[in-house]
Amino acid sequence: MAKVLRKPQKRSSIAVSVIMTVVFAIGGIAMLSNRNHDEGPETIAIGQLMDDNSQVGSAQKVYMGIQLLDISQIHPADSTWNANFYLWMRWSGDIDPTTDWQIINPGFPAMYITKTYSYTNEKGLPEPFIMASGEKYQFVTVSAQFVNNFDMTMYPIDTQQLEINIESAGYNRSELVYLPDTSAINLHKDFAVDGWTLDNISVFTQLHHYDTSFGLGVGDKADSDYSIFRTTIDLTRPISHAMWKMFLPMFIVFLVALFSLLLNSDRFDVRLALAGSSLLALIFLQMGYTGELPSPSPLVLMDQIYALAYCALILTIGRIIWTADGIVRRSQDPSGHFEGDAMIAIATLIAFFVGVFIVINN
């Protein structure tokens, strides 16, 4: 009688081992996705790569500031994103920078950029306000689409840097330079980027060197260095997006395939159907996120994780076919394969997570 009970007890203990492994794996996913994130920066990092005296020289100084209002429609697939912001300038000198500044990484076409000036003349044209200090001042509300190079290598746990680059269209660094208005630039307390974690915002000015004279000869304004006012926004995709929207559906399909190994070996038609349909589901899931990637689609982190899942499913299908062949052609006892199938399922699950860890940290 003891011999009759031993095998069911063994099957139950192995099944419990598989279930506990799955529970711990899902628990690990939940803990990782719920880990605390920084709330984002409370201030804007302001730098000044151009020294106020040594590099500016006799050029007219334009103190420029920016107040970000919102960032939306971040589309890595077509390398664009939208922003609304306030821009202000104050200066002393004859050059009016408000008629000359341009965004050098705009979306296409240029009509996606709108500029609304707060101070205008009777004809509606921009005209600076004269401050009590004697400086000239202009305030602009800007809505624009921008083009950005997105590095999708670590998708869906990628970090991106958005840039707003403003430059003079006709005045080189010997005539006009931008400097950050350090006394007034700060971050709005309610500023956030939907779907992303805001890591850092930096505002600084620097020289932009062009490796061309633009066809101008020596003495004909041929200086190829221009002052640029640059705002960078560092963003990280929340890990909850990767875990719950990307990884969890794939993991459930992956588990269904592994659980097929816990069915009786003589039901190889059902086992093979489960594993085969899981393979098809993985393929469709992978196709689902490719629309978020640039074309041609690069190899991203999620592709490598799917490759690990494919290898595991091929191993599972191979095991099912091997046991079916043994039962049908070599008349093996179906119950004799359960322990080996369960051990393969556990080993495959552990190997999968080890592989994912290595891929993420490589």
C-alpha positions as CSV (number, residue, x, y, z in Angstrom):
1,M,0.0,0.0,0.0
2,A,2.9,2.3,0.8
3,K,4.2,1.9,-2.8
4,V,0.9,2.9,-4.2
5,L,0.8,6.2,-2.3
6,R,4.5,7.1,-2.8
7,K,4.2,8.2,-6.4
8,P,1.1,10.5,-6.0
9,Q,2.8,12.1,-3.0
10,K,6.0,12.7,-5.1
11,R,3.9,14.2,-7.9
12,S,2.2,16.5,-5.5
13,S,5.5,17.7,-3.9
14,I,7.0,18.4,-7.4
15,A,3.9,20.2,-8.5
16,V,4.0,22.3,-5.2
17,S,7.6,23.1,-6.0
18,V,6.8,24.4,-9.4
19,I,3.9,26.5,-8.1
20,M,6.0,27.9,-5.3
21,T,8.7,28.8,-7.9
22,V,6.1,30.6,-9.9
23,V,4.7,32.4,-6.9
24,F,8.1,33.7,-5.9
25,A,8.8,34.8,-9.4
26,I,5.6,36.8,-9.6
27,G,6.2,38.2,-6.2
28,G,9.6,39.3,-7.3
29,I,8.1,41.1,-10.3
30,A,5.6,42.9,-8.1
31,M,8.2,44.0,-5.6
32,L,10.5,45.2,-8.4
33,S,7.7,47.2,-10.1
34,N,6.6,48.8,-6.8
35,R,10.0,50.0,-5.8
36,N,10.1,53.6,-4.8
37,H,11.2,56.2,-7.4
38,D,12.5,59.6,-6.8
39,E,9.7,62.2,-7.2
40,G,11.9,64.1,-9.7
41,P,13.9,67.2,-9.3
42,E,12.6,70.2,-7.4
43,T,14.9,72.7,-9.1
44,I,16.5,73.1,-12.5
45,A,20.2,72.6,-12.8
46,I,21.6,75.8,-14.4
47,G,25.0,75.7,-16.0
48,Q,27.0,78.1,-17.9
49,L,29.6,76.6,-20.2
50,M,30.4,79.9,-21.7
51,D,32.3,82.1,-19.3
52,D,30.8,85.5,-18.8
53,N,33.9,87.4,-19.7
54,S,36.6,85.3,-21.4
55,Q,34.4,83.8,-24.2
56,V,31.8,86.5,-24.4
57,G,34.2,89.4,-25.2
58,S,32.5,92.4,-26.8
59,A,29.4,90.4,-28.0
60,Q,26.0,91.6,-26.9
61,K,24.7,89.5,-23.9
62,V,21.2,88.2,-24.0
63,Y,20.0,86.7,-20.7
64,M,17.5,84.0,-21.6
65,G,15.1,82.0,-19.3
66,I,12.6,79.2,-19.8
67,Q,9.6,77.9,-17.9
68,L,8.4,74.5,-19.1
69,L,4.6,74.2,-19.0
70,D,4.1,70.6,-20.3
71,I,5.7,67.9,-22.5
72,S,3.5,65.5,-24.4
73,Q,3.2,63.1,-27.3
74,I,6.6,61.6,-26.9
75,H,6.8,59.3,-30.0
76,P,10.1,57.4,-30.3
77,A,8.7,55.7,-33.4
78,D,9.0,59.0,-35.4
79,S,11.5,60.7,-33.1
80,T,9.3,63.6,-32.1
81,W,7.8,65.1,-29.0
82,N,5.8,68.3,-28.2
83,A,6.3,71.0,-25.6
84,N,4.7,74.2,-24.4
85,F,6.9,76.7,-22.6
86,Y,7.5,80.3,-21.7
87,L,10.7,82.0,-23.0
88,W,12.0,85.4,-22.0
89,M,14.9,87.5,-22.9
90,R,16.5,90.7,-21.5
91,W,19.4,92.6,-23.0
92,S,21.1,95.9,-23.5
93,G,22.3,96.7,-27.0
94,D,21.1,97.5,-30.5
95,I,20.6,93.9,-31.7
96,D,17.0,92.7,-31.1
97,P,17.4,89.0,-30.4
98,T,13.6,88.4,-30.4
99,T,13.5,88.6,-34.2
100,D,16.4,86.3,-34.8
101,W,16.2,83.3,-32.5
102,Q,15.3,79.9,-33.9
103,I,14.8,76.4,-32.7
104,I,17.4,74.2,-34.4
105,N,15.8,70.8,-33.7
106,P,12.2,71.5,-34.8
107,G,9.6,69.0,-36.0
108,F,8.4,69.1,-39.5
109,P,6.9,71.1,-41.1
110,A,7.9,74.3,-39.3
111,M,4.2,75.3,-38.9
112,Y,4.2,73.1,-35.8
113,I,6.0,76.0,-34.1
114,T,3.9,78.9,-32.7
115,K,5.3,82.0,-31.0
116,T,3.1,84.5,-29.2
117,Y,4.9,87.7,-28.1
118,S,3.6,89.5,-25.0
119,Y,4.9,92.9,-26.0
120,T,4.1,94.2,-29.5
121,N,3.6,97.5,-31.3
122,E,0.4,98.9,-32.9
123,K,1.1,96.7,-35.9
124,G,1.2,93.5,-33.8
125,L,5.0,93.1,-34.3
126,P,7.3,92.2,-31.4
127,E,8.5,95.3,-29.6
128,P,10.5,94.9,-26.4
129,F,9.4,96.3,-23.1
130,I,11.9,98.8,-21.4
131,M,12.6,97.8,-17.8
132,A,13.3,100.3,-15.0
133,S,17.0,99.2,-15.2
134,G,17.0,100.4,-18.8
135,E,17.3,96.8,-20.1
136,K,15.0,95.6,-22.9
137,Y,12.7,92.7,-22.2
138,Q,10.5,90.3,-24.2
139,F,8.3,87.4,-23.2
140,V,7.2,84.7,-25.6
141,T,4.8,81.7,-25.3
142,V,6.0,78.9,-27.5
143,S,4.3,75.7,-28.7
144,A,6.5,73.5,-30.8
145,Q,7.2,70.0,-31.9
146,F,10.8,68.8,-31.6
147,V,12.9,66.1,-33.2
148,N,15.1,64.0,-30.9
149,N,17.3,61.0,-31.3
150,F,15.9,58.2,-29.1
151,D,18.2,55.5,-27.9
152,M,15.9,52.5,-27.6
153,T,18.5,49.9,-26.7
154,M,17.2,49.4,-23.1
155,Y,13.5,49.5,-24.1
156,P,11.2,49.2,-22.1
157,I,13.3,50.4,-19.2
158,D,15.1,53.1,-21.2
159,T,16.3,56.5,-20.3
160,Q,15.9,59.4,-22.7
161,Q,17.1,63.0,-22.9
162,L,15.0,65.5,-24.7
163,E,16.5,68.8,-25.9
164,I,15.3,72.2,-26.7
165,N,18.0,74.0,-28.6
166,I,17.7,77.7,-29.4
167,E,20.3,79.6,-31.5
168,S,20.6,82.9,-33.3
169,A,19.9,82.6,-37.0
170,G,22.3,85.3,-38.2
171,Y,24.5,86.6,-35.4
172,N,27.7,84.6,-34.5
173,R,29.4,84.4,-31.1
174,S,31.4,87.6,-31.7
175,E,28.1,89.5,-32.1
176,L,25.6,87.9,-29.8
177,V,25.7,85.3,-27.0
178,Y,23.0,83.8,-24.8
179,L,23.5,83.5,-21.1
180,P,21.0,81.7,-18.7
181,D,19.0,84.1,-16.5
182,T,20.1,82.4,-13.3
183,S,18.0,84.7,-11.1
184,A,14.6,83.6,-12.5
185,I,14.8,80.1,-13.9
186,N,13.1,77.4,-11.8
187,L,10.8,74.4,-12.1
188,H,7.1,74.6,-11.8
189,K,6.0,72.5,-8.8
190,D,3.3,70.7,-10.8
191,F,5.4,70.0,-13.8
192,A,5.4,66.3,-14.8
193,V,5.6,64.2,-17.9
194,D,2.8,61.7,-18.3
195,G,4.1,58.1,-18.6
196,W,7.7,59.0,-17.6
197,T,9.7,59.6,-14.5
198,L,11.4,63.1,-14.6
199,D,15.0,62.7,-13.5
200,N,16.6,66.0,-14.2
201,I,16.3,69.3,-16.1
202,S,19.3,71.3,-17.0
203,V,19.6,74.7,-18.6
204,F,22.9,76.0,-20.0
205,T,24.5,77.9,-22.8
206,Q,27.5,76.8,-25.0
207,L,29.2,77.4,-28.3
208,H,27.9,75.5,-31.3
209,H,30.7,75.0,-33.8
210,Y,29.9,74.4,-37.5
211,D,32.6,72.8,-39.7
212,T,31.8,75.2,-42.5
213,S,32.1,78.9,-43.3
214,F,28.7,78.7,-45.0
215,G,30.3,80.0,-48.2
216,L,31.5,83.2,-46.6
217,G,35.1,84.3,-47.0
218,V,37.5,85.7,-44.4
219,G,36.3,89.1,-43.2
220,D,32.7,88.4,-44.5
221,K,31.3,87.3,-41.1
222,A,32.7,83.8,-41.6
223,D,32.9,82.8,-37.9
224,S,31.4,79.3,-37.5
225,D,30.8,79.5,-33.8
226,Y,27.3,80.4,-32.6
227,S,25.9,80.7,-29.1
228,I,23.2,78.2,-28.2
229,F,20.8,78.1,-25.4
230,R,20.1,74.5,-24.5
231,T,17.5,72.9,-22.2
232,T,17.8,69.1,-21.5
233,I,15.1,67.0,-19.9
234,D,16.2,63.6,-18.6
235,L,13.4,61.0,-18.5
236,T,13.2,57.4,-17.5
237,R,10.3,55.0,-18.4
238,P,8.7,53.8,-15.2
239,I,9.6,50.2,-14.4
240,S,5.9,49.5,-13.7
241,H,5.3,50.0,-17.4
242,A,7.8,47.3,-18.3
243,M,6.7,44.9,-15.7
244,W,2.9,45.0,-15.9
245,K,2.4,45.9,-19.6
246,M,5.3,44.2,-21.2
247,F,6.8,41.5,-19.1
248,L,3.8,40.1,-17.2
249,P,1.7,39.1,-20.4
250,M,4.8,37.5,-21.9
251,F,5.5,35.7,-18.6
252,I,1.9,34.3,-18.3
253,V,2.1,32.9,-21.8
254,F,5.6,31.5,-20.9
255,L,4.2,29.8,-17.8
256,V,1.3,28.2,-19.7
257,A,3.9,26.5,-21.9
258,L,5.8,25.3,-18.9
259,F,2.7,24.0,-17.2
260,S,2.0,21.8,-20.1
261,L,4.9,19.7,-18.9
262,L,2.9,18.9,-15.7
263,L,0.2,17.2,-17.6
264,N,0.2,13.4,-18.0
265,S,2.8,12.5,-20.6
266,D,0.3,10.3,-22.6
267,R,-1.8,13.5,-23.3
268,F,0.9,14.7,-25.6
269,D,-1.6,16.2,-28.1
270,V,-2.9,18.6,-25.4
271,R,0.6,19.3,-24.1
272,L,1.9,20.1,-27.6
273,A,-1.2,22.3,-28.4
274,L,-0.6,24.4,-25.2
275,A,3.1,24.8,-26.0
276,G,2.4,25.6,-29.7
277,S,-0.3,28.1,-29.0
278,S,2.0,29.8,-26.4
279,L,4.7,30.1,-29.0
280,L,2.2,31.8,-31.4
281,A,1.0,34.1,-28.6
282,L,4.6,35.2,-27.8
283,I,5.1,36.1,-31.5
284,F,2.0,38.3,-31.5
285,L,2.9,39.9,-28.2
286,Q,6.3,40.8,-29.6
287,M,4.8,42.3,-32.7
288,G,2.5,44.4,-30.5
289,Y,5.3,46.7,-29.2
290,T,7.3,47.1,-32.4
291,G,5.0,50.0,-33.3
292,E,6.5,52.0,-30.5
293,L,10.0,51.6,-32.0
294,P,11.7,53.6,-34.7
295,S,11.8,52.1,-38.2
296,P,13.9,50.1,-39.0
297,S,13.4,48.6,-35.6
298,P,16.6,48.2,-33.6
299,L,17.4,45.2,-31.4
300,V,16.1,46.3,-27.9
301,L,16.3,44.7,-24.5
302,M,12.8,43.3,-24.8
303,D,13.7,41.5,-28.0
304,Q,16.5,39.7,-26.1
305,I,14.1,38.7,-23.3
306,Y,11.7,37.3,-25.9
307,A,14.6,35.4,-27.5
308,L,15.2,33.7,-24.1
309,A,11.5,32.9,-23.9
310,Y,11.6,31.4,-27.4
311,C,14.5,29.2,-26.5
312,A,12.7,28.0,-23.4
313,L,9.6,27.2,-25.5
314,I,11.6,25.3,-28.1
315,L,13.1,23.3,-25.2
316,T,9.6,22.6,-23.9
317,I,8.3,21.5,-27.3
318,G,11.3,19.3,-27.8
319,R,10.7,17.6,-24.4
320,I,7.1,17.0,-25.3
321,I,8.0,15.4,-28.6
322,W,10.7,13.3,-27.0
323,T,8.4,11.9,-24.3
324,A,5.6,11.3,-26.8
325,D,8.0,9.4,-29.0
326,G,9.1,7.2,-26.0
327,I,5.5,6.4,-25.1
328,V,4.3,5.7,-28.7
329,R,7.3,4.0,-30.2
330,R,9.1,2.5,-27.2
331,S,6.1,1.8,-25.0
332,Q,7.5,3.7,-22.0
333,D,5.4,4.2,-18.9
334,P,3.8,7.7,-19.1
335,S,4.0,8.2,-15.4
336,G,7.8,7.7,-15.5
337,H,8.3,11.1,-17.3
338,F,6.5,13.3,-14.7
339,E,9.5,13.9,-12.4
340,G,11.8,14.7,-15.3
341,D,9.2,17.0,-16.9
342,A,8.7,18.9,-13.7
343,M,12.4,19.3,-13.1
344,I,12.9,20.6,-16.6
345,A,10.1,23.1,-16.0
346,I,11.6,24.4,-12.8
347,A,15.1,24.5,-14.3
348,T,13.9,26.3,-17.4
349,L,12.0,28.9,-15.3
350,I,15.1,29.5,-13.1
351,A,17.4,29.6,-16.2
352,F,15.0,32.1,-17.8
353,F,15.2,34.5,-14.9
354,V,18.9,34.2,-14.7
355,G,19.1,35.0,-18.4
356,V,16.9,38.0,-18.0
357,F,19.1,39.3,-15.1
358,I,22.2,38.9,-17.2
359,V,20.7,40.6,-20.2
360,I,19.5,43.6,-18.2
361,N,22.8,44.0,-16.4
362,N,25.0,43.3,-19.3
